[in-house]
Amino acid sequence: MSVHLYFANNSVRNTTISCDSLGIHYTVSKAEKIVSLSRWDVTANSNVVVGEFELPSFRKDRIKVGPMGQWQPMRNYFDKPGMFSTSMTFTSNNGMKYTWKEHHGHLIMTHSGNKNALIKYHRHVSKSSYLDVLDSSTMTGLDAILLTFLIAERKKRDNDEAGGEIAEAVAGA
C-alpha cells in the first residue's frame, strides 16, 4: 500500500507537504533566495529545519542538510551524473543511495542503478499534487528525500521553462 504526501499548492518554494493520517507535516518557505524545509517535531512541539538550498542565477548552487549542517556546493552533495543527464543521485539520511529522474514528464525516485520507482510525483493543476510513496522503506529517509525532491523539481521546472522560451524564439524566427 502506498502513502500519499500532499502539497498544499503547486509551489516548490512556499507550501506544506503532509500526510495527516501518519502525522507527517513539512513546511517549505522561501526567504530572500534561500528555500528552507522544516519538519514538525511533535516531541519538541516546533518546526525543525531539515535542510536549505539556494539556486542563484549567477553563482554556484548550494545546499545545507540538517539543522546543524554547513553550506556546501550542491555538486559535492549529489553524485556527478553523465554529461547530458538531468538525474540527481544522493545518499539519504537513512544511508541509502537514491536517484531522482524524469520519467514520462514527471519525477520518480529509484534506488541508484535500478529502474523501479520507489516514489512518483503526480503534479496536478486542478487538485492537490502529491508524492506517491510506493516503498515504505524510504520513509526513514524522508527529510533528505523531500529536500532533494524540491531541488530536482525546481530544476525541472526551470529547464521546462527555458525549453519553452527557446521553442517560442525558434517559432518566431
N, CA, C and O atoms as a DFTB+ gen file, in Angstrom:
692 C
 N C O
     1  1       0.843      -1.183       0.000
     2  2       0.000       0.000       0.000
     3  2       0.889       1.247       0.000
     4  3       1.866       1.327       0.745
     5  1       0.542       2.194      -0.828
     6  2       1.358       3.403      -0.928
     7  2       0.861       4.491       0.024
     8  3      -0.273       4.462       0.501
     9  1       1.743       5.440       0.279
    10  2       1.444       6.599       1.119
    11  2       1.480       7.824       0.220
    12  3       2.383       7.963      -0.605
    13  1       0.507       8.712       0.373
    14  2       0.484       9.953      -0.405
    15  2       0.873      11.122       0.490
    16  3       0.300      11.326       1.560
    17  1       1.862      11.886       0.029
    18  2       2.270      13.113       0.704
    19  2       1.758      14.266      -0.141
    20  3       2.244      14.495      -1.249
    21  1       0.777      14.993       0.380
    22  2       0.075      16.026      -0.387
    23  2       0.713      17.401      -0.235
    24  3       1.165      17.782       0.845
    25  1       0.738      18.133      -1.345
    26  2       1.219      19.512      -1.379
    27  2       0.012      20.440      -1.267
    28  3      -1.009      20.216      -1.918
    29  1       0.126      21.479      -0.446
    30  2      -0.978      22.434      -0.281
    31  2      -1.213      23.232      -1.558
    32  3      -2.333      23.668      -1.820
    33  1      -0.153      23.426      -2.358
    34  2      -0.274      24.119      -3.644
    35  2       0.843      23.616      -4.554
    36  3       1.615      22.743      -4.158
    37  1       0.935      24.151      -5.757
    38  2       1.924      23.656      -6.718
    39  2       3.286      24.327      -6.624
    40  3       4.154      24.072      -7.459
    41  1       3.489      25.167      -5.640
    42  2       4.784      25.823      -5.466
    43  2       5.777      24.844      -4.832
    44  3       5.401      24.029      -3.989
    45  1       7.035      24.930      -5.239
    46  2       8.072      24.160      -4.553
    47  2       8.936      25.087      -3.700
    48  3      10.003      24.699      -3.224
    49  1       8.455      26.318      -3.514
    50  2       9.177      27.292      -2.689
    51  2       8.383      27.733      -1.464
    52  3       8.978      28.131      -0.462
    53  1       7.076      27.674      -1.522
    54  2       6.210      28.077      -0.409
    55  2       4.993      27.170      -0.388
    56  3       4.032      27.397      -1.123
    57  1       5.031      26.145       0.451
    58  2       3.923      25.197       0.522
    59  2       4.061      24.357       1.786
    60  3       5.008      24.523       2.555
    61  1       3.124      23.470       1.985
    62  2       3.255      22.443       3.015
    63  2       3.145      21.094       2.324
    64  3       2.497      20.961       1.286
    65  1       3.785      20.105       2.911
    66  2       3.742      18.728       2.423
    67  2       3.294      17.902       3.613
    68  3       3.919      17.945       4.673
    69  1       2.202      17.141       3.444
    70  2       1.695      16.442       4.620
    71  2       0.973      15.143       4.287
    72  3       0.492      14.928       3.175
    73  1       0.923      14.297       5.297
    74  2       0.089      13.102       5.317
    75  2      -0.497      13.070       6.718
    76  3       0.124      12.562       7.653
    77  1      -1.700      13.617       6.855
    78  2      -2.306      13.762       8.179
    79  2      -2.469      12.434       8.909
    80  3      -2.291      12.372      10.125
    81  1      -2.808      11.364       8.177
    82  2      -3.047      10.078       8.828
    83  2      -1.784       9.515       9.490
    84  3      -1.878       8.723      10.428
    85  1      -0.602       9.919       9.005
    86  2       0.657       9.469       9.604
    87  2       1.319      10.544      10.456
    88  3       2.397      10.321      11.007
    89  1       0.685      11.706      10.569
    90  2       1.244      12.793      11.371
    91  2       2.477      13.431      10.751
    92  3       3.318      13.981      11.462
    93  1       2.588      13.362       9.423
    94  2       3.734      13.941       8.720
    95  2       3.361      15.344       8.274
    96  3       2.331      15.548       7.630
    97  1       4.211      16.320       8.623
    98  2       3.938      17.704       8.236
    99  2       5.260      18.445       8.028
   100  3       6.044      18.625       8.959
   101  1       5.483      18.865       6.791
   102  2       6.666      19.645       6.429
   103  2       6.208      20.999       5.913
   104  3       5.132      21.119       5.327
   105  1       7.027      22.013       6.133
   106  2       6.767      23.353       5.619
   107  2       7.934      23.772       4.736
   108  3       9.099      23.656       5.117
   109  1       7.595      24.264       3.544
   110  2       8.594      24.784       2.616
   111  2       8.395      26.289       2.567
   112  3       7.285      26.762       2.320
   113  1       9.461      27.045       2.799
   114  2       9.347      28.502       2.769
   115  2      10.577      29.097       2.097
   116  3      11.665      28.520       2.117
   117  1      10.372      30.260       1.505
   118  2      11.475      30.946       0.836
   119  2      11.631      32.327       1.446
   120  3      10.672      33.094       1.528
   121  1      12.843      32.634       1.871
   122  2      13.189      33.962       2.369
   123  2      14.406      34.413       1.580
   124  3      15.422      33.720       1.527
   125  1      14.290      35.587       0.967
   126  2      15.356      36.055       0.074
   127  2      15.493      35.025      -1.041
   128  3      14.527      34.779      -1.764
   129  1      16.656      34.421      -1.200
   130  2      16.876      33.435      -2.256
   131  2      17.026      32.020      -1.709
   132  3      17.300      31.090      -2.468
   133  1      16.850      31.848      -0.402
   134  2      17.066      30.556       0.244
   135  2      15.729      29.875       0.528
   136  3      14.831      30.465       1.130
   137  1      15.614      28.621       0.083
   138  2      14.426      27.812       0.334
   139  2      14.738      26.894       1.512
   140  3      15.759      26.206       1.517
   141  1      13.844      26.887       2.518
   142  2      14.023      26.059       3.715
   143  2      12.944      24.992       3.783
   144  3      11.793      25.229       3.416
   145  1      13.330      23.821       4.253
   146  2      12.393      22.730       4.506
   147  2      12.439      22.432       5.995
   148  3      13.499      22.133       6.546
   149  1      11.269      22.517       6.649
   150  2      11.167      22.245       8.086
   151  2      10.169      21.128       8.325
   152  3       9.181      21.000       7.601
   153  1      10.428      20.319       9.343
   154  2       9.525      19.236       9.731
   155  2       8.955      19.545      11.108
   156  3       9.674      19.983      12.006
   157  1       7.644      19.310      11.265
   158  2       7.030      19.482      12.573
   159  2       7.480      18.336      13.460
   160  3       7.268      17.170      13.131
   161  1       8.096      18.664      14.579
   162  2       8.578      17.681      15.539
   163  2       7.631      17.704      16.730
   164  3       7.575      18.684      17.473
   165  1       6.895      16.625      16.903
   166  2       5.884      16.552      17.959
   167  2       6.528      16.615      19.338
   168  3       5.990      17.259      20.239
   169  1       7.675      15.955      19.518
   170  2       8.306      15.946      20.842
   171  2       8.817      17.326      21.238
   172  3       8.747      17.703      22.408
   173  1       9.332      18.081      20.268
   174  2       9.821      19.437      20.556
   175  2       8.698      20.465      20.449
   176  3       8.852      21.612      20.869
   177  1       7.563      20.043      19.881
   178  2       6.411      20.917      19.666
   179  2       6.796      22.165      18.865
   180  3       6.353      23.277      19.155
   181  1       7.641      21.941      17.842
   182  2       8.073      23.052      16.993
   183  2       8.582      22.519      15.652
   184  3       8.789      21.318      15.481
   185  1       8.778      23.442      14.709
   186  2       9.368      23.080      13.425
   187  2      10.882      22.977      13.567
   188  3      11.512      23.802      14.228
   189  1      11.455      21.955      12.938
   190  2      12.899      21.746      12.928
   191  2      13.361      21.836      11.479
   192  3      12.847      21.122      10.618
   193  1      14.323      22.703      11.206
   194  2      14.846      22.838       9.842
   195  2      15.615      21.569       9.495
   196  3      16.542      21.184      10.208
   197  1      15.226      20.918       8.395
   198  2      15.916      19.697       7.967
   199  2      16.854      19.959       6.798
   200  3      17.681      19.112       6.461
   201  1      16.729      21.131       6.177
   202  2      17.639      21.475       5.093
   203  2      17.260      22.768       4.413
   204  3      16.135      23.253       4.533
   205  1      18.227      23.319       3.692
   206  2      18.018      24.551       2.939
   207  2      18.803      24.457       1.645
   208  3      19.784      23.719       1.548
   209  1      18.359      25.216       0.649
   210  2      19.121      25.278      -0.590
   211  2      18.937      26.620      -1.261
   212  3      17.985      27.354      -0.997
   213  1      19.885      26.918      -2.144
   214  2      19.856      28.160      -2.903
   215  2      20.262      27.836      -4.337
   216  3      21.268      27.165      -4.565
   217  1      19.477      28.315      -5.303
   218  2      19.749      28.110      -6.723
   219  2      19.913      29.467      -7.397
   220  3      19.048      29.875      -8.172
   221  1      21.012      30.177      -7.117
   222  2      21.193      31.518      -7.682
   223  2      21.476      31.460      -9.184
   224  3      21.965      30.453      -9.695
   225  1      21.166      32.540      -9.870
   226  2      21.361      32.588     -11.322
   227  2      22.823      32.679     -11.719
   228  3      23.236      32.038     -12.686
   229  1      23.607      33.450     -11.006
   230  2      24.972      33.709     -11.451
   231  2      26.046      33.226     -10.477
   232  3      27.198      33.649     -10.563
   233  1      25.674      32.347      -9.558
   234  2      26.636      31.745      -8.632
   235  2      26.355      30.251      -8.574
   236  3      25.381      29.773      -9.155
   237  1      27.195      29.531      -7.885
   238  2      27.014      28.086      -7.771
   239  2      25.885      27.765      -6.794
   240  3      25.722      28.418      -5.764
   241  1      25.101      26.726      -7.154
   242  2      24.043      26.236      -6.273
   243  2      24.681      25.695      -4.993
   244  3      25.797      25.175      -5.008
   245  1      23.944      25.830      -3.879
   246  2      24.470      25.300      -2.625
   247  2      23.349      24.702      -1.794
   248  3      22.173      25.000      -2.002
   249  1      23.736      23.844      -0.842
   250  2      22.784      23.107      -0.021
   251  2      23.322      23.007       1.403
   252  3      24.531      22.972       1.631
   253  1      22.387      22.962       2.357
   254  2      22.725      22.731       3.764
   255  2      21.760      21.661       4.253
   256  3      20.545      21.837       4.168
   257  1      22.288      20.562       4.761
   258  2      21.464      19.432       5.180
   259  2      21.509      19.300       6.695
   260  3      22.585      19.292       7.293
   261  1      20.341      19.197       7.309
   262  2      20.253      19.033       8.751
   263  2      20.249      20.360       9.484
   264  3      20.705      21.369       8.947
   265  1      19.735      20.367      10.710
   266  2      19.640      21.612      11.473
   267  2      21.005      22.205      11.824
   268  3      21.108      23.413      12.033
   269  1      22.035      21.395      11.891
   270  2      23.378      21.873      12.232
   271  2      24.321      21.783      11.034
   272  3      25.535      21.925      11.185
   273  1      23.766      21.546       9.847
   274  2      24.590      21.362       8.655
   275  2      25.328      22.616       8.234
   276  3      24.979      23.727       8.633
   277  1      26.344      22.422       7.431
   278  2      27.145      23.514       6.879
   279  2      26.804      23.671       5.402
   280  3      26.499      22.688       4.726
   281  1      26.853      24.891       4.904
   282  2      26.631      25.124       3.485
   283  2      27.737      24.441       2.692
   284  3      28.910      24.492       3.064
   285  1      27.344      23.799       1.588
   286  2      28.298      23.162       0.691
   287  2      27.812      23.307      -0.745
   288  3      26.612      23.453      -0.978
   289  1      28.726      23.268      -1.709
   290  2      28.284      23.311      -3.102
   291  2      27.408      22.094      -3.397
   292  3      27.690      20.991      -2.931
   293  1      26.352      22.300      -4.166
   294  2      25.442      21.214      -4.468
   295  2      26.148      20.078      -5.198
   296  3      25.792      18.912      -5.025
   297  1      27.145      20.412      -6.011
   298  2      27.872      19.376      -6.752
   299  2      28.617      18.430      -5.805
   300  3      28.945      17.310      -6.198
   301  1      28.890      18.854      -4.570
   302  2      29.526      17.980      -3.582
   303  2      28.514      17.049      -2.923
   304  3      28.882      15.980      -2.435
   305  1      27.257      17.442      -2.905
   306  2      26.214      16.635      -2.260
   307  2      25.677      15.566      -3.208
   308  3      25.465      14.422      -2.806
   309  1      25.459      15.942      -4.458
   310  2      24.924      14.998      -5.443
   311  2      26.065      14.330      -6.191
   312  3      27.071      14.969      -6.502
   313  1      25.907      13.025      -6.484
   314  2      26.880      12.329      -7.319
   315  2      26.818      12.920      -8.714
   316  3      25.748      13.315      -9.177
   317  1      27.941      12.983      -9.377
   318  2      28.000      13.572     -10.713
   319  2      27.353      12.619     -11.721
   320  3      27.807      11.487     -11.888
   321  1      26.285      13.082     -12.398
   322  2      25.662      12.244     -13.428
   323  2      26.479      12.321     -14.716
   324  3      27.497      13.010     -14.778
   325  1      26.026      11.615     -15.726
   326  2      26.674      11.721     -17.029
   327  2      26.567      13.143     -17.548
   328  3      25.810      13.952     -17.011
   329  1      27.320      13.444     -18.585
   330  2      27.404      14.810     -19.099
   331  2      26.037      15.395     -19.459
   332  3      25.777      16.567     -19.185
   333  1      25.169      14.600     -20.063
   334  2      23.877      15.118     -20.514
   335  2      22.713      14.671     -19.626
   336  3      21.553      14.905     -19.963
   337  1      23.011      14.045     -18.519
   338  2      21.970      13.534     -17.633
   339  2      21.418      14.637     -16.735
   340  3      22.158      15.498     -16.261
   341  1      20.116      14.597     -16.512
   342  2      19.490      15.525     -15.570
   343  2      19.146      14.820     -14.261
   344  3      18.581      15.435     -13.357
   345  1      19.483      13.528     -14.153
   346  2      19.178      12.796     -12.928
   347  2      20.060      13.298     -11.784
   348  3      21.141      13.844     -12.006
   349  1      19.574      13.102     -10.556
   350  2      20.284      13.576      -9.368
   351  2      20.369      12.430      -8.368
   352  3      19.348      11.990      -7.839
   353  1      21.584      11.942      -8.106
   354  2      21.799      10.832      -7.184
   355  2      22.382      11.372      -5.884
   356  3      23.285      12.208      -5.892
   357  1      21.850      10.882      -4.768
   358  2      22.262      11.365      -3.447
   359  2      22.175      10.235      -2.439
   360  3      21.524       9.220      -2.686
   361  1      22.829      10.414      -1.307
   362  2      22.723       9.476      -0.197
   363  2      21.817      10.109       0.846
   364  3      22.072      11.218       1.315
   365  1      20.762       9.396       1.203
   366  2      19.767       9.931       2.132
   367  2      20.238       9.804       3.579
   368  3      21.245       9.158       3.868
   369  1      19.486      10.434       4.479
   370  2      19.812      10.352       5.902
   371  2      19.609       8.941       6.461
   372  3      19.998       8.679       7.599
   373  1      19.003       8.013       5.680
   374  2      18.887       6.623       6.118
   375  2      20.034       5.772       5.561
   376  3      20.045       4.554       5.739
   377  1      21.012       6.419       4.878
   378  2      22.181       5.725       4.360
   379  2      22.009       5.109       2.979
   380  3      22.971       4.583       2.419
   381  1      20.810       5.162       2.422
   382  2      20.542       4.579       1.105
   383  2      20.864       5.583       0.006
   384  3      20.739       6.794       0.194
   385  1      21.281       5.061      -1.144
   386  2      21.584       5.900      -2.305
   387  2      20.379       5.860      -3.245
   388  3      19.947       4.790      -3.674
   389  1      19.844       7.046      -3.557
   390  2      18.663       7.181      -4.407
   391  2      18.951       8.107      -5.580
   392  3      19.905       8.885      -5.554
   393  1      18.108       8.010      -6.613
   394  2      18.219       8.874      -7.785
   395  2      16.855       9.445      -8.142
   396  3      15.881       8.703      -8.269
   397  1      16.784      10.771      -8.305
   398  2      15.613      11.434      -8.876
   399  2      15.854      11.550     -10.376
   400  3      16.919      11.996     -10.805
   401  1      14.869      11.151     -11.172
   402  2      14.996      11.293     -12.620
   403  2      13.629      11.521     -13.235
   404  3      12.595      11.215     -12.641
   405  1      13.650      12.066     -14.442
   406  2      12.405      12.343     -15.146
   407  2      11.949      11.077     -15.868
   408  3      12.749      10.378     -16.491
   409  1      10.651      10.796     -15.773
   410  2      10.064       9.625     -16.422
   411  2       8.702      10.031     -16.968
   412  3       7.780      10.305     -16.200
   413  1       8.574      10.071     -18.269
   414  2       7.322      10.477     -18.935
   415  2       6.811      11.827     -18.433
   416  3       5.614      11.997     -18.204
   417  1       7.716      12.776     -18.264
   418  2       7.330      14.136     -17.913
   419  2       7.185      14.425     -16.439
   420  3       6.930      15.570     -16.064
   421  1       7.338      13.418     -15.581
   422  2       7.280      13.697     -14.143
   423  2       8.442      13.009     -13.437
   424  3       9.072      12.109     -13.991
   425  1       8.720      13.439     -12.214
   426  2       9.852      12.897     -11.470
   427  2       9.499      11.598     -10.772
   428  3       8.401      11.424     -10.245
   429  1      10.468      10.691     -10.787
   430  2      10.381       9.475      -9.978
   431  2      11.694       9.340      -9.221
   432  3      12.723       9.873      -9.635
   433  1      11.642       8.617      -8.106
   434  2      12.851       8.316      -7.356
   435  2      13.041       6.813      -7.358
   436  3      12.101       6.055      -7.119
   437  1      14.272       6.384      -7.632
   438  2      14.616       4.970      -7.658
   439  2      15.823       4.737      -6.757
   440  3      16.493       5.681      -6.338
   441  1      16.097       3.441      -6.459
   442  2      17.398       3.121      -5.872
   443  2      18.412       3.401      -6.953
   444  3      18.133       3.176      -8.131
   445  1      19.567       3.881      -6.592
   446  2      20.605       4.170      -7.573
   447  2      20.906       2.904      -8.380
   448  3      21.164       1.845      -7.808
   449  1      20.872       3.020      -9.704
   450  2      21.150       1.886     -10.576
   451  2      19.972       0.965     -10.823
   452  3      20.132      -0.074     -11.464
   453  1      18.789       1.318     -10.331
   454  2      17.594       0.493     -10.506
   455  2      16.531       1.320     -11.214
   456  3      16.487       2.539     -11.048
   457  1      15.672       0.676     -12.001
   458  2      14.654       1.416     -12.752
   459  2      13.297       1.456     -12.061
   460  3      12.437       2.244     -12.457
   461  1      13.081       0.638     -11.050
   462  2      11.773       0.578     -10.400
   463  2      11.544       1.796      -9.511
   464  3      12.370       2.123      -8.659
   465  1      10.417       2.456      -9.723
   466  2      10.091       3.666      -8.959
   467  2       9.785       3.328      -7.507
   468  3       9.020       2.409      -7.216
   469  1      10.394       4.084      -6.604
   470  2      10.092       3.999      -5.176
   471  2       9.113       5.097      -4.784
   472  3       8.276       4.914      -3.900
   473  1       9.229       6.246      -5.458
   474  2       8.350       7.396      -5.240
   475  2       8.065       8.021      -6.598
   476  3       8.962       8.153      -7.431
   477  1       6.801       8.408      -6.816
   478  2       6.407       9.106      -8.047
   479  2       5.741      10.418      -7.668
   480  3       4.967      10.484      -6.713
   481  1       6.051      11.465      -8.430
   482  2       5.412      12.761      -8.217
   483  2       4.273      12.919      -9.210
   484  3       4.455      12.748     -10.415
   485  1       3.103      13.248      -8.692
   486  2       1.918      13.491      -9.515
   487  2       1.556      14.966      -9.382
   488  3       1.020      15.400      -8.362
   489  1       1.858      15.724     -10.427
   490  2       1.576      17.167     -10.413
   491  2       0.231      17.415     -11.078
   492  3      -0.014      16.971     -12.199
   493  1      -0.639      18.134     -10.367
   494  2      -1.971      18.464     -10.874
   495  2      -2.202      19.960     -10.761
   496  3      -1.666      20.622      -9.873
   497  1      -3.004      20.480     -11.670
   498  2      -3.350      21.898     -11.629
   499  2      -4.653      22.096     -10.870
   500  3      -4.776      23.024     -10.070
   501  1      -5.629      21.222     -11.119
   502  2      -6.965      21.420     -10.557
   503  2      -7.171      20.758      -9.195
   504  3      -8.169      21.033      -8.529
   505  1      -6.257      19.898      -8.769
   506  2      -6.366      19.275      -7.445
   507  2      -4.975      19.184      -6.837
   508  3      -3.991      19.562      -7.473
   509  1      -4.889      18.691      -5.625
   510  2      -3.606      18.649      -4.917
   511  2      -2.603      17.726      -5.601
   512  3      -2.914      16.586      -5.946
   513  1      -1.400      18.242      -5.786
   514  2      -0.299      17.409      -6.262
   515  2       0.175      16.565      -5.085
   516  3      -0.032      16.931      -3.928
   517  1       0.814      15.431      -5.384
   518  2       1.284      14.592      -4.291
   519  2       2.450      13.714      -4.716
   520  3       2.641      13.425      -5.898
   521  1       3.215      13.302      -3.728
   522  2       4.244      12.289      -3.903
   523  2       3.628      10.961      -3.499
   524  3       3.092      10.825      -2.399
   525  1       3.705       9.992      -4.381
   526  2       3.180       8.654      -4.139
   527  2       4.351       7.787      -3.684
   528  3       5.184       7.385      -4.496
   529  1       4.413       7.501      -2.388
   530  2       5.498       6.699      -1.825
   531  2       5.114       5.231      -1.990
   532  3       4.248       4.722      -1.277
   533  1       5.768       4.558      -2.938
   534  2       5.430       3.182      -3.284
   535  2       6.165       2.163      -2.421
   536  3       5.724       1.020      -2.302
   537  1       7.267       2.562      -1.825
   538  2       8.069       1.675      -0.984
   539  2       8.228       2.330       0.386
   540  3       8.914       3.343       0.522
   541  1       7.595       1.749       1.391
   542  2       7.574       2.367       2.722
   543  2       8.955       2.423       3.372
   544  3       9.149       3.185       4.318
   545  1       9.921       1.635       2.890
   546  2      11.263       1.687       3.486
   547  2      11.922       3.050       3.272
   548  3      12.859       3.401       3.988
   549  1      11.443       3.813       2.300
   550  2      12.011       5.141       2.041
   551  2      11.594       6.166       3.093
   552  3      12.215       7.224       3.200
   553  1      10.567       5.873       3.862
   554  2      10.048       6.838       4.838
   555  2      11.098       7.221       5.886
   556  3      11.036       8.319       6.440
   557  1      12.055       6.340       6.164
   558  2      13.087       6.663       7.160
   559  2      14.071       7.709       6.645
   560  3      14.812       8.301       7.430
   561  1      14.084       7.938       5.343
   562  2      14.972       8.943       4.763
   563  2      14.237      10.151       4.247
   564  3      14.752      10.881       3.400
   565  1      13.027      10.374       4.749
   566  2      12.132      11.388       4.191
   567  2      12.701      12.804       4.211
   568  3      12.449      13.568       3.279
   569  1      13.450      13.175       5.230
   570  2      13.995      14.538       5.292
   571  2      14.829      14.849       4.047
   572  3      14.566      15.831       3.352
   573  1      15.828      14.020       3.766
   574  2      16.700      14.248       2.605
   575  2      15.953      14.013       1.301
   576  3      16.208      14.697       0.310
   577  1      15.042      13.062       1.289
   578  2      14.278      12.775       0.069
   579  2      13.446      13.985      -0.334
   580  3      13.435      14.362      -1.506
   581  1      12.750      14.597       0.615
   582  2      11.928      15.766       0.288
   583  2      12.789      16.963      -0.096
   584  3      12.446      17.698      -1.022
   585  1      13.893      17.165       0.598
   586  2      14.787      18.276       0.262
   587  2      15.298      18.125      -1.170
   588  3      15.275      19.082      -1.944
   589  1      15.755      16.934      -1.519
   590  2      16.283      16.720      -2.868
   591  2      15.179      16.743      -3.915
   592  3      15.414      17.156      -5.050
   593  1      13.971      16.303      -3.547
   594  2      12.847      16.403      -4.485
   595  2      12.589      17.860      -4.849
   596  3      12.416      18.187      -6.023
   597  1      12.563      18.735      -3.846
   598  2      12.302      20.156      -4.097
   599  2      13.333      20.736      -5.060
   600  3      12.992      21.528      -5.938
   601  1      14.587      20.343      -4.894
   602  2      15.648      20.816      -5.789
   603  2      15.445      20.260      -7.194
   604  3      15.502      21.002      -8.175
   605  1      15.208      18.948      -7.288
   606  2      15.039      18.309      -8.602
   607  2      13.834      18.881      -9.342
   608  3      13.915      19.130     -10.545
   609  1      12.726      19.093      -8.649
   610  2      11.520      19.629      -9.297
   611  2      11.716      21.085      -9.694
   612  3      11.253      21.501     -10.756
   613  1      12.398      21.871      -8.854
   614  2      12.670      23.266      -9.212
   615  2      13.536      23.333     -10.473
   616  3      13.267      24.128     -11.373
   617  1      14.570      22.499     -10.532
   618  2      15.445      22.473     -11.710
   619  2      14.681      21.993     -12.939
   620  3      14.882      22.519     -14.034
   621  1      13.810      21.002     -12.772
   622  2      12.997      20.506     -13.893
   623  2      12.103      21.619     -14.426
   624  3      12.012      21.816     -15.637
   625  1      11.449      22.340     -13.534
   626  2      10.568      23.435     -13.964
   627  2      11.364      24.538     -14.651
   628  3      10.918      25.089     -15.657
   629  1      12.533      24.862     -14.119
   630  2      13.377      25.877     -14.758
   631  2      13.795      25.430     -16.153
   632  3      13.778      26.229     -17.089
   633  1      14.174      24.150     -16.304
   634  2      14.559      23.620     -17.615
   635  2      13.373      23.605     -18.575
   636  3      13.521      23.950     -19.748
   637  1      12.189      23.206     -18.082
   638  2      10.990      23.193     -18.925
   639  2      10.666      24.600     -19.404
   640  3      10.317      24.807     -20.566
   641  1      10.786      25.567     -18.496
   642  2      10.508      26.963     -18.832
   643  2      11.512      27.481     -19.864
   644  3      11.129      28.162     -20.815
   645  1      12.781      27.165     -19.681
   646  2      13.815      27.593     -20.632
   647  2      13.590      26.941     -21.989
   648  3      13.779      27.584     -23.021
   649  1      13.188      25.673     -22.002
   650  2      12.900      24.980     -23.258
   651  2      11.731      25.601     -23.985
   652  3      11.744      25.692     -25.213
   653  1      10.716      26.032     -23.248
   654  2       9.558      26.702     -23.846
   655  2       9.930      28.032     -24.458
   656  3       9.433      28.395     -25.524
   657  1      10.808      28.761     -23.785
   658  2      11.255      30.057     -24.316
   659  2      12.069      29.870     -25.595
   660  3      11.947      30.662     -26.530
   661  1      12.892      28.834     -25.639
   662  2      13.679      28.556     -26.846
   663  2      12.754      28.178     -27.997
   664  3      12.940      28.639     -29.124
   665  1      11.753      27.336     -27.716
   666  2      10.806      26.927     -28.756
   667  2      10.039      28.132     -29.300
   668  3       9.803      28.221     -30.505
   669  1       9.650      29.056     -28.425
   670  2       8.947      30.267     -28.870
   671  2       9.856      31.128     -29.739
   672  3       9.410      31.679     -30.745
   673  1      11.117      31.248     -29.362
   674  2      12.063      32.054     -30.137
   675  2      12.292      31.447     -31.521
   676  3      12.371      32.172     -32.512
   677  1      12.399      30.124     -31.589
   678  2      12.599      29.445     -32.871
   679  2      11.356      29.592     -33.741
   680  3      11.467      29.839     -34.942
   681  1      10.171      29.441     -33.144
   682  2       8.918      29.558     -33.900
   683  2       8.715      30.980     -34.413
   684  3       8.132      31.177     -35.480
   685  1       9.189      31.966     -33.667
   686  2       9.026      33.366     -34.057
   687  2      10.060      33.828     -35.068
   688  3       9.923      34.905     -35.648
   689  1      11.099      33.020     -35.285
   690  2      12.183      33.429     -36.199
   691  2      11.810      33.249     -37.653
   692  3      12.613      33.548     -38.537
